[in-house]
Amino acid sequence: MIEVSVVTGDEELVRRFRGGEQKAFDELYERYAPRLKRLIVYSIGDADEAEDVLHDVFMRVFLHIDSFNTDMVFSSWIYRIAVNCCKNFRKKHGHDRLTVGGEQMDAVNSPEGSPEELYLKEEDMREFHLAVDALKEKFRTVFLLRFDHGMQYSQISSILDCPERTAKWRMRKAVEKIVDRLKTRNVV
């Protein structure tokens, strides 16, 4: 006999949690914590502080879950909370820019290639991260949501509360600015 596992939708998990099922909130946490932490690390530039911001995100979700309209998309709602928590953190701590950290660079390291090739790849990735870091927040956020999280423009526009056209324009500008910076550094 084949056992079929059914994946419960986010909105259904919200309904269950509102009904008193704690495991439903735990499932939402398991689904979103890794992705949100990655966004937060890129946004604030500090993996240790990202844990605190992530905790803040889920505290807000927990406290305000009753205000979520289950006819809407949960992922847009929780990402909006995460983006706002990152903005609040940067304002409170005076961080204008992302600092390239070790956790971000780990993805670059690959056992393939000579030490010289690995060094060049790492340097190119460092320049890429610095180029993303140099973007204004409104461009960086769209770029990260689209490039790193693979979101559709409709979802990005919902998270950032802006027209879809604006999200697309910001992404195009972000890519142009990154490419321009990489060209000046002779990376591309």
Stockholm file with secondary structure:
# STOCKHOLM 1.0

chainA/1-188         MIEVSVVTGDEELVRRFRGGEQKAFDELYERYAPRLKRLIVYSIGDADEAEDVLHDVFMRVFLHIDSFNTDMVFSSWIYRIAVNCCKNFRKKHGHDRLTVGGEQMDAVNSPEGSPEELYLKEEDMREFHLAVDALKEKFRTVFLLRFDHGMQYSQISSILDCPERTAKWRMRKAVEKIVDRLKTRNVV
#=GR chainA/1-188 SS CCCCCCCCCHHHHHHHHHTTCHHHHHHHHHHHHHHHHHHHHHHHSCHHHHHHHHHHHHHHHHHHGGGSCTTSCHHHHHHHHHHHHHHHHHHHHTCCSCCCCHHHHTTTCCSCSCHHHHHHHHHHHHHHHHHHHHSCHHHHHHHIIIIITCCCHHHHHHHHTSCHHHHHHHHHHHHHHHHHHHHHTTCC
#=GC SS_cons         CCCCCCCCCHHHHHHHHHTTCHHHHHHHHHHHHHHHHHHHHHHHSCHHHHHHHHHHHHHHHHHHGGGSCTTSCHHHHHHHHHHHHHHHHHHHHTCCSCCCCHHHHTTTCCSCSCHHHHHHHHHHHHHHHHHHHHSCHHHHHHHIIIIITCCCHHHHHHHHTSCHHHHHHHHHHHHHHHHHHHHHTTCC
//
